[in-house]
Amino acid sequence: MSATSNRQALIIGASRGLGLVLADELARRGWRVIATTRRSGGELQANADAWNGRLKVESLEMTSSEQLAALRERLEGCRLDLLFVNAAIDRGDLPIDEVSADMFTEVMITNALSPLRTLEALRGLVAPGGTVAVMSSEQGSISRNTEDGYELYKASKAALNQLMRSYATRHADDGQTKLLIDPGHNQTRLGGPGAPLTPQESIPAVVDVLEAQAGAPGLQFLDRHGEIVPW
């Protein structure tokens, strides 16, 4: 990578939780950061104001192909060292036979399809030797699925992981590092208030992994300690 002050990241989904802390942590380490949100204002904009230009906010509804294309056009000429897609929803703990077709579709589009569409739309902005990363979860590990619950969410993250494998195979020769990151169980809107970790605890470790893996070829599924998560 280039000198610290010249490294640039684009974080997709940074209005709250893990994405919000990720954008702030990268800026704190000297990165220039572009962070997207569906709604203007809020804590992300306050952080951007505090960083005096190091953190910039862009508007994006990731599930909209039109908005993705517009963002790509606005960022034309931008050179990224890191593209990180952080976006996921959960619609409760239902057994799969109680999940409606509409709910299934909504979760799969948001958690699996849209992140890969986003990578495809924006990957051309990432420099050779740069990193494309997606926030996944241990819940997407098929081999570790040994406890009841959250069947739809688990399925969506497993689908995300599988699609990322396909992406990595299709773009094996592009020179870019590809990562799926499990940040652990965090106190976010998704993880709930009883989770054992806070984003402020887990995200610095996640950034350590991102920086340590920069330039490494191929796709890896890693936790916040840099350990391999089994597929």
C-alpha positions in Angstrom: 0.0 0.0 0.0 0.9 3.6 -0.3 1.8 5.9 2.5 -0.7 5.9 5.4 -2.1 9.4 4.6 -2.7 8.4 1.0 -4.7 5.2 1.7 -8.3 5.5 0.8 -11.3 3.3 1.8 -14.9 3.2 0.7 -17.2 1.7 3.4 -20.7 0.7 2.2 -23.2 0.9 5.1 -21.7 3.1 7.8 -24.6 4.9 9.4 -24.5 3.0 12.6 -23.0 0.0 14.4 -20.0 -1.8 13.0 -19.8 0.3 9.8 -19.9 3.6 11.7 -17.1 2.5 14.0 -15.1 1.0 11.1 -15.2 4.3 9.1 -14.1 6.3 12.2 -11.3 3.8 13.1 -9.9 4.0 9.6 -9.9 7.8 9.7 -8.2 7.7 13.1 -5.4 5.6 11.6 -4.8 8.1 8.8 -6.9 6.7 6.0 -9.1 8.9 3.8 -12.5 7.4 4.1 -15.7 7.6 2.0 -18.7 6.2 3.9 -22.2 5.6 2.6 -25.5 5.9 4.4 -29.1 5.7 3.3 -30.1 8.8 5.3 -28.3 12.1 5.6 -27.2 13.6 8.9 -26.8 11.5 12.1 -23.7 10.3 13.8 -21.8 9.6 10.6 -22.2 13.1 9.4 -21.1 14.4 12.8 -18.0 12.2 12.6 -17.3 13.5 9.1 -17.5 17.1 10.3 -15.1 16.3 13.1 -12.5 14.8 10.8 -12.3 17.9 8.7 -12.4 16.3 5.3 -10.7 13.0 6.0 -14.1 11.3 6.2 -16.7 12.1 3.5 -20.3 10.9 3.4 -22.1 9.6 0.2 -25.7 8.6 -0.1 -26.5 5.0 -1.2 -29.3 2.5 -0.9 -27.3 -0.5 -1.7 -30.2 -2.6 -3.0 -30.8 0.0 -5.8 -28.9 -0.7 -9.0 -29.6 2.9 -10.1 -28.1 4.4 -6.9 -25.1 2.1 -7.3 -24.5 3.2 -10.8 -24.8 6.9 -9.7 -22.3 6.4 -6.9 -19.9 4.7 -9.3 -20.2 7.7 -11.6 -19.7 10.2 -8.8 -16.5 8.4 -7.7 -15.1 8.1 -11.2 -11.3 8.6 -11.0 -11.2 7.7 -7.3 -8.5 5.1 -6.4 -9.4 2.8 -3.5 -7.1 0.7 -1.4 -10.1 -0.8 0.4 -13.7 -1.4 -0.6 -15.6 -2.8 2.4 -19.3 -3.8 2.2 -21.0 -3.8 5.5 -24.8 -4.3 5.3 -27.2 -6.9 6.7 -30.7 -7.2 8.1 -32.3 -9.7 10.3 -36.1 -10.4 10.5 -36.2 -12.4 13.7 -35.8 -15.9 14.9 -38.3 -17.9 12.9 -38.0 -21.6 11.8 -37.7 -21.6 8.0 -41.3 -23.0 7.5 -42.7 -19.8 9.1 -40.7 -17.4 6.9 -42.8 -15.8 4.2 -41.6 -15.7 0.6 -41.4 -11.9 0.8 -39.3 -12.0 4.0 -37.0 -14.6 2.5 -36.5 -12.5 -0.6 -35.9 -9.3 1.3 -33.2 -10.8 3.5 -31.5 -12.7 0.7 -31.4 -9.6 -1.6 -30.0 -7.4 1.2 -27.5 -9.8 2.8 -26.3 -11.9 -0.2 -27.3 -10.4 -3.6 -26.7 -6.7 -3.0 -23.2 -7.0 -1.5 -22.0 -8.8 -4.6 -23.7 -6.4 -6.9 -22.0 -3.7 -5.0 -18.6 -5.3 -5.4 -19.1 -5.8 -9.1 -20.3 -2.2 -9.6 -17.3 -0.7 -7.7 -14.4 -3.1 -8.0 -13.0 -1.1 -10.9 -12.2 1.7 -8.4 -10.0 -0.6 -6.3 -6.3 -0.5 -7.1 -4.3 -3.6 -8.1 -3.1 -4.9 -4.8 -6.1 -3.4 -3.0 -8.6 -5.2 -0.9 -12.3 -6.0 -1.4 -14.0 -7.2 1.8 -17.4 -8.1 3.0 -18.7 -8.3 6.6 -19.8 -11.9 7.0 -20.5 -13.9 10.2 -19.6 -17.1 11.8 -23.3 -17.8 11.4 -22.6 -18.3 7.7 -20.4 -21.2 8.5 -22.2 -24.4 7.5 -19.8 -26.6 9.6 -20.4 -24.6 12.7 -24.2 -24.5 12.4 -24.8 -26.8 15.4 -27.2 -24.7 17.4 -30.9 -23.8 16.8 -32.1 -20.5 15.7 -31.9 -17.7 13.1 -32.2 -20.0 10.2 -32.9 -17.3 7.6 -30.1 -15.1 8.7 -27.7 -18.1 8.7 -28.8 -19.1 5.2 -28.3 -15.5 3.9 -24.7 -15.4 5.3 -23.9 -18.8 3.9 -25.3 -17.6 0.5 -23.1 -14.5 0.8 -20.0 -16.6 1.5 -20.8 -18.9 -1.5 -21.3 -16.0 -3.8 -18.1 -14.5 -2.6 -16.3 -17.7 -3.5 -17.8 -17.5 -7.0 -16.7 -13.8 -7.2 -13.1 -14.7 -6.2 -13.0 -17.5 -8.7 -14.2 -15.3 -11.5 -11.8 -12.5 -10.6 -8.9 -14.7 -9.5 -6.3 -12.8 -11.6 -7.2 -9.2 -10.7 -4.5 -8.9 -8.1 -6.9 -7.8 -5.4 -7.1 -9.2 -1.8 -10.5 -10.7 -1.0 -11.8 -11.1 2.5 -14.9 -12.3 4.3 -14.8 -11.0 7.9 -16.5 -12.4 11.0 -16.4 -9.5 13.5 -17.8 -11.6 16.4 -21.1 -11.2 18.2 -21.5 -7.4 18.8 -23.9 -5.1 20.5 -25.6 -3.7 17.5 -29.2 -3.4 16.3 -28.6 -6.8 14.7 -26.6 -8.4 17.5 -28.8 -7.2 20.3 -27.9 -5.5 23.6 -26.8 -8.8 25.3 -23.9 -9.5 22.9 -20.5 -10.0 24.5 -18.7 -7.5 22.3 -19.1 -3.8 21.4 -18.0 -2.4 18.0 -15.5 -0.3 19.8 -13.9 -3.5 21.1 -14.0 -5.6 17.9 -13.5 -3.1 15.0 -9.9 -2.1 15.9 -9.0 -5.8 15.7 -10.9 -6.1 12.3 -8.9 -3.2 11.0 -5.7 -4.9 12.2 -6.7 -7.9 10.0 -7.5 -5.7 7.0 -4.1 -4.0 7.2 -2.2 -7.2 7.9 -3.8 -9.0 4.9 -3.3 -6.2 2.4 -1.7 -7.6 -0.7 -2.4 -11.2 0.1 -3.8 -13.1 -2.9 -7.0 -15.1 -3.0 -10.0 -15.2 -0.7 -10.0 -15.9 3.0 -12.8 -16.1 5.6 -11.3 -14.7 8.8 -12.4 -13.7 12.2 -11.3 -10.5 14.0 -8.2 -12.2 15.3 -7.1 -13.2 11.8 -8.0 -16.8 12.4 -9.6 -18.9 9.6 -13.4 -19.5 10.0 -14.4 -22.9 8.5 -16.8 -22.8 5.6 
